[in-house]
């Protein structure tokens, strides 16, 4: 079960004009709780003007060995979002020695290192979880290869430029790096411009045997991830081999109201304990549970991070947005509690499954 603990900031390193990495020291007593798989993220929280603000940031450091001790430190990458309550705080105020409230690792945008060929298409800060994935994979599995196709605005705005270059130097035969800049010409390599569906459809088969790739990892803005998925499907990649994590989705108009029962009850199982509570008008499943169980897991409340994933045991819900769950997860009965509204008089969910 995800829990928050105070962790001390051990280092603050500026990557670009608008991004930093935060290194968090993990006490010995908490190292097992913060053991993470490559690609997982952390939720950080703070109170702003009396309101709790939570944001998720991917872990960029390699995952610990399965049979070794948990991590002594964790690194997350933070890029400034215009008007962002937490990212502005991270870039301008957080200092070494500060304590941050940090949730234990979560997320399923992960890879279990194994022999084979893997690839990723990332944009901007989407490199953050993939840096953990590729560095862990190449260090642990000598029979693995990885192709990284990354898109950034300019070289100066590129996060983890040196870290990725170091990986290329360390694993020249097994790590293939392709960089595209959308607003700056490169002296060598691909012409500038956006990585859209049409361009990727022509580019990817020239880089590697696309259908032999065991898993594709797509991460970044919604438009890039959507275009990359469409390109891969057109080339013949099975949907089951495509894994996605979206960092930003433009706000859209709320969905049209759907008739709901006059009186609904949500029953939830969380951390081994259950309870049933009435739903207030317009509430999501998560909001109903949070009124009675403040320890319910969530981070973005926007259908993006997947922290509030729960199994729908019974009843029906309308899920307004879903940018976090894979099709096989929704087919198996999982929902995002923050986006789910009851359509039946009784709804039961299980956060522990």
N, C-alpha and C positions, 0 to 999 in steps of 0.2 A: 504494500500500500504506500502510495506517495506521501511523503511528509516533508515539512519545512524544518530546516536547521539554520542557525546563524553560522556563516563561514566568513573568515577574515580575508580581505583582499591582500594578496601577497605581491602583486605587480599590476601596473596599468601601462600597457604599451600601445602607442599610437601607430596604426598601420598606414592610414591615409589621412587626409584632412578631415574626413567625416567618419572614421571608423577606429575602433580600439579593440584590443583584447584585454580581458580581465582574467587574471590568474587567481584562483581561489584556493586557499590552503585547507586541506581536509584533515581534521584531527584523527588520530589513530583509532579512536572509538567509533568513528563514523565511516571508516574507509570501505567497509563491506556494503553499507547502505548506498554509497556513492559509486559502487562498481557499475560500469556502464558498457554497453555494446557500442561499437563504432557506428556513429550516425545519430545517436540519441541526443536529446536536448534537456536543458534545465529551465525551470520557471523561476524567475526572480520576482520578489514583491517588495513594495514600499507603500507607505501611506502618504497621499498628497491631498492637502486640504480636507483631511478627515475621510478620504475615500481610498480604499485599497486598490492599488494598481499592480497588475501582474503582466509580465511579458516573458516570452520564451526565447531562449537563445541556444543555438546548437553548440555542442562541445566540439572543439576543433582539435583537441589533443588525442593521441592514440589511446585506444582502449587498453586496460591492464590485461596481463596474461590470465587466462581462466584459472590456472592453478597457482597464481601468485597472490600477493596482497592487493587490496584495493588501492585506488589512486591516492597519492600524497597531495596532488594538486589537480585542479580542473581548469581548463582554459575555455573561455567562450568568446566569440566574436560579436561585436555590437556595431551596427551601422546606424548613423543618425537618420532618423525619420523626421521630416518637417513637422514640427509641432508635437513630436513624440515625448510623452511625459517621462518615460524611462530612458530612452536613448539620449536625450539631451542631458539628463542627470548623469548618465554613464560617461559621456564625453567631457563634460564640463565640471563635474563636482566630485565624482568618486576618486578617492585617493588611497594609497597604500595604508593599511591599518584599519580602514573602515570595515564594518561588519554588514553583510548582506543576508537577507532571508532567502534561502535557496532550497527549492524542492528537489527531492531525490530524482535521479534520471528517469525519463519517460520517452516514449516514441518508438515506432516500428519501422522507421526508415533506416534499416540496419542491414548489415551483411555479416554472416558467419564465415570467416576466412576458410577458403577451400580452393583446391586447384581449379584452374580454368581461366577463361577470358571474361573480363568485366569492363564496363564503360559507364561514363557519366556525361551528362550535358547540363551545365550550370550557368547561371547568370548572376553577376554581382555577388551579393553576400551568400548566394546559394553554394558557394565553394566551401562554406564553413563545415557542415556535416560531412561533405565528401572528402575534405582534407583528413578527417579522422578515419574515414572508411579506407581510403587508399593507402595511407601511411601504415595502418594496422595490417591490412591485407598483404602488402608487399614485404613487410618485416616478418610476418609469421609464415607465409606460404611461398616457398621458392618456386613452385610450379604455377603461380598466378601471374597474369598480365592485366594491365589496366590502361584504358584509353580515356583521357580527360579532354573534353571539348568545353572550353569556357569562353563566355562572352562578357566583356566589360566595356565601359564607355571609353576610357583612356587608360594608358599605362599607369598614370599617377593615381587613378581611382581604384586600381586593382588590389583587392585584399589578399594577403598572404602571398605576395609575389615572390619573395625570397624563399619562403618555405616550400612552395611548389617547385621552384627552380632547384632547390637542394634535393628534392625527391628525384627530379629528372637526372641530376648528376649521380645520385646514389644508385639508381636502378635504370641505367640508360637502355638496357635491352628489354626491360619489362614494363616500363612506364612511357606511354606515348602521350605527348602534350600538344594540343592544338588550341591556339589563342586567337580570338577574333575581337577586334576593337570596333565599336559601332561609330565612334566619333573621332577616330584618329587613324591615320595611315601608318602601317608598320613598314620598316625597312625590308623585312622578309616575312614570308608566310602569306596568309590569306588576305585578300582585299578587305577593307573596312565595310561595315554594314551590319544590319541586324541579322541574327540567326532565326529566321522564320521557317515555317513548314517547308516551303518550296526550296529554300537554300539547303536545309538539312537533308531533304530527300535526295538531292544530288550529291551532297558532300559525304555523307556517312559511308556509303558503299565504297568510296574511293579510299577511305581511311583504314577500314578493317572489315573482316567477314561478319557482317551485321548479325546474321541469323545464328552464328556460333557463339555469340555473347551470352553467357549464362544469366546475367542480370544487368539491366540498365537502370541508372539512378538519375532522375531528373529533378533539379532543384533550382528554385529562383522565383521570379515573378510569374504570375498566372499565365500571361500571354506566351512566354517562352516555354513553360512546361507543357501547355496545351498544344502549341505548335510542334514541339519535339515528339510528343506522344503520337500525334497525327502522322508525322513523318515516319516514325518507326512502324506504325501499323501499316502504312502504305508499302513499306519495304518488305513486310512480311514477318515482323517480330510479334510473337504471341503476347497478348496483354498480361499474362501471368509473369512475364519476365520484366515488366516495366514497373518501377517503383517511383513514386512521386512525393515530393514535399514542396509545398507552396509557401513562400515567405510573405507575400503581400497580394491581396485581392482588393480591387477597387470596390468601394461601397456602392451597392446597387439598391434600387427601390425595394422595400419590403414586399414579400409575397402577398398575394391577395388573401384576405381572411378566409378561413375554412371553418364551417360550422362545427362547433365542439359541444360536448355534453354540458348541460347546465351545471352538473356537479361531478367532478372527477376526483379520483384519489390516486396518488402515486405511492406505490410500495417500492422501497429500495433496500438492497442489501449492500452494506459498505463496511469493509474491514471486519467481516464476520458478524456484524450486527444488523438487524433489519428494523424497519419501521414503516408506518403508513400515515400519509398526511393529505389533507384536502388541497386541491389546486386553486389558487386564486386566479381571477380573470386575467387571461393573457399570459400567464406564467409558462415558462418552459419547464421541462422535467427538472433540469438542473436548479432553476430558481426555487422550485418547490422544495427540493431536497436541501438546498443551502440554508433555507430559513430554519430548518430543524437539525441539520447536520453540517455545521460550518466547515468540517473537515473534508467535505466532498471535493474530489480533484477537479481542477479546472485551471486554465491559464488565459487563453485569448478571448473566449466567449464569442468567437466569430466563425467557428466551424473550420478553422485552419490547422490548429496544432494537434488535435486529437487527444488531449489530456483527459477530457471528460468522457471518453469512450465507455460505453456500458452495453451489456447484453440485454436485449428486450425479451424478458421471460414470457410475458403475456400482455394482451391488449394491443392497441394500434396507436401509432404516433405519426405526426407529419414532421418530417425533417426538412427545415427550410433551406439550409445550405450544407454542403459536404465537400470540403476540399482536403480532408484528412484520411478518410477510410478508403481502403482498396475495395474494388467490387466484390471480391470473395468475402470480405468482412461483412459488408452489408447483406450479402446473400446468406451469410451464416447467422444473421440476426443482430448484428451490432449496430448501435446508433450513437450519434453525438448528443449527449444529454442537453448541451447548451442550445441546440437547434431543434430539439424534439418537443412537440406540443401534443398533449393527449387528444385522441379522437374517440376514445371509448371511456366509459365511466370508471374503469379500473385499468391501470397500467402498472406493470411490475418490471423493474430493471435491476440488474445485478452488476455492480461496479467491480466485483471481485473476480469475475471470470476472465 
